[in-house]
Amino acid sequence: MDVEFNQAMRSIYDQARSEANYHATYFLSMLAEHGSLATARKLLHAPAVSDGFAALWERGRLDLTVEALVVQPRFVDLFTPAEIEVAQHRLGQFGYR
């Protein structure tokens, strides 16, 4: 499942670049330095949404956020209930689903 999550994290970066013209260079460096799970947890434990989340919201592409991945049924087992709740809350605050 970690391999699938790694692929999904890389995929949202690629899609944000190609479909939303958003180049998440800091996100990419976080992935390289910390790995996918640690990057996701770091973003979820931050007190506010990331600049990337805000940029994707402005582009109408919250589907390409880490939070949107975290709440997918195939990945929920990788995260704590509190982390999932943070992701759901942030997405809900910004009108996603």
CORVENBEL-V794735 format. One record per residue. N is the residue number from 1. SS is DSSP state (H for helix, E for strand, C for the rest). PSI is psi in whole degrees, -180 to 180 (none if undefined). Layout:
# CORVENBEL-V794735
N&SS&PSI ; N&SS&PSI
This chain:
# CORVENBEL-V794735
1&C&-34 ; 2&H&-39 ; 3&H&-43 ; 4&H&-41 ; 5&H&-42 ; 6&H&-46 ; 7&H&-41 ; 8&H&-40 ; 9&H&-43 ; 10&H&-37 ; 11&H&-40 ; 12&H&-33 ; 13&H&-50 ; 14&H&-43 ; 15&H&-40 ; 16&H&-39 ; 17&H&-48 ; 18&H&-33 ; 19&H&-27 ; 20&H&4 ; 21&C&41 ; 22&C&118 ; 23&C&98 ; 24&C&70 ; 25&H&-38 ; 26&H&-41 ; 27&H&-44 ; 28&H&-41 ; 29&H&-35 ; 30&H&-42 ; 31&H&-45 ; 32&H&-39 ; 33&H&-41 ; 34&H&-19 ; 35&C&168 ; 36&H&-50 ; 37&H&-46 ; 38&H&-38 ; 39&H&-47 ; 40&H&-46 ; 41&H&-40 ; 42&H&-44 ; 43&H&-39 ; 44&H&-31 ; 45&H&-5 ; 46&C&149 ; 47&C&-19 ; 48&C&170 ; 49&C&152 ; 50&C&165 ; 51&H&-36 ; 52&H&-42 ; 53&H&-48 ; 54&H&-43 ; 55&H&-40 ; 56&H&-35 ; 57&H&-44 ; 58&H&-30 ; 59&C&2 ; 60&C&31 ; 61&C&50 ; 62&H&-16 ; 63&H&-16 ; 64&H&15 ; 65&C&159 ; 66&H&-40 ; 67&H&-40 ; 68&H&-32 ; 69&H&-44 ; 70&H&-36 ; 71&C&-4 ; 72&C&135 ; 73&C&-34 ; 74&C&-15 ; 75&C&-7 ; 76&H&-28 ; 77&H&-14 ; 78&H&-12 ; 79&C&158 ; 80&C&159 ; 81&H&-36 ; 82&H&-40 ; 83&H&-41 ; 84&H&-40 ; 85&H&-41 ; 86&H&-48 ; 87&H&-46 ; 88&H&-42 ; 89&H&-47 ; 90&H&-46 ; 91&H&-43 ; 92&H&-40 ; 93&H&-33 ; 94&C&16 ; 95&C&21 ; 96&C&119 ; 97&C&none
